[in-house]
Amino acid sequence: MKKILLINDVVGYSHVGMVAMMPILTYLGHPTYNLPTSLVSNTLDYGRFNVLDTTEYMRGVIPVWRELGFQFDAVCTGLMFSEEQAKVVSAYCTDLSKQGTTVFVDPIMGDDGRLYNGITHRSVDLMRQMVSVADLIFPNYTEACYLTNTPFQKEGMSWQEMKEMLASLTDIGTKSALITSARVEGSCCVAGYNHLNGEYFKLDYDEIPVLIHGTGDIFSAVLIGHLLKGEPLKQSTRTAMDVVSRLIERNKDIEDKKRGIPIEKCLDLL
């Protein structure tokens, strides 16, 4: 199995970010390690929260790991909390990539046509640096629009427009790309490009009208876990989509959806 490093936020009260990803990757058999970008009291949607930016901690950890010779087969980056932090992570991912580490980037920046609070256009520029060294990225449609300077179309895109957007992402430097939460010719889908065979693909899904936090992190973990077992990108994407759908269906009636899915109780669905 592959050793995976997660660079993401740790949320104390919610199954999101790293808290959601680690049980899945461990269950799938991959030794999983972490470098937190921040410690967050709870998801921001509760209205009150406390955040500890761990950039200085990260600055101290990376040279220690280098000295000890720690190596990883793959790294997956998530939410960055400052421009300076994005620079640190981008430089580290560049270094890991040169050593043969597979780099996955989830460029968490926004949704529904808008950037999240605290994310600036400078942050978008820095995210492009991480995308430039990635083997695979999986932005949602909003994030893909910002990365490629493409106008956001709430009604969706044509298949030709979506392929052009995927090509624009690879022009930044990533080898392969997925765009999640997309709408193409009236259908909800995940669209992708696989550099290994030059294939563009579109996988449709039925939207479940329930918002549960952390489902994107679950998608990422399942996707990565299967890819690192040697499964093709299209197949791994479909598997991740189906797992998320089953998890939402089982948990759609939970009272506090901001806490996310109690993934430890649902590992049988993986």
BELMOMO-V343183 format. One line per field, one symbol per residue. psi: psi as a letter, one per 30 degrees, with the letter a starting at -180 (. if undefined). burial: + if it has 16 or more other C-alpha atoms within 10 Angstrom, else -. A space follows every 10 residues. Layout:
# BELMOMO-V343183
psi = ???
burial = ???
This chain:
# BELMOMO-V343183
psi = lkkkkkjllj keikilbeee eeeeeeefgk kklkjkflkk elkfffeklk kjkgeeeeee eeeeeeefgk lkflkkkbkk fleeeeeeee eeeeeeeffg kkjkkjijfa lhglklkfkl feeeeeeeee efgkeklill eeeeeeeghk kkjefallee eeeeeeeeef effkelkkjl hljjhfkklk klkjfeggkk lkjllkkkhk jkkfeeeeee eeeeeeeffg kleeeeeeee eeeeeeeeee gfgkejfffa kieffgfff.
burial = --++++++++ +--+++++++ +++++--+-+ -+++++++++ +++------- --+++--+-- -+-------- -+++++++++ +++-+++-++ --++-++--- ++++++++++ ----+---+- --++-+++++ ++++++++++ ++++++++-- -+---++-+- -++-++++++ -+++++++++ ++++--++++ +++++----+ ++-+------ -+++++++++ ++++++++-- --++-+++++ +++++-++-- ++----++++ +-+------+
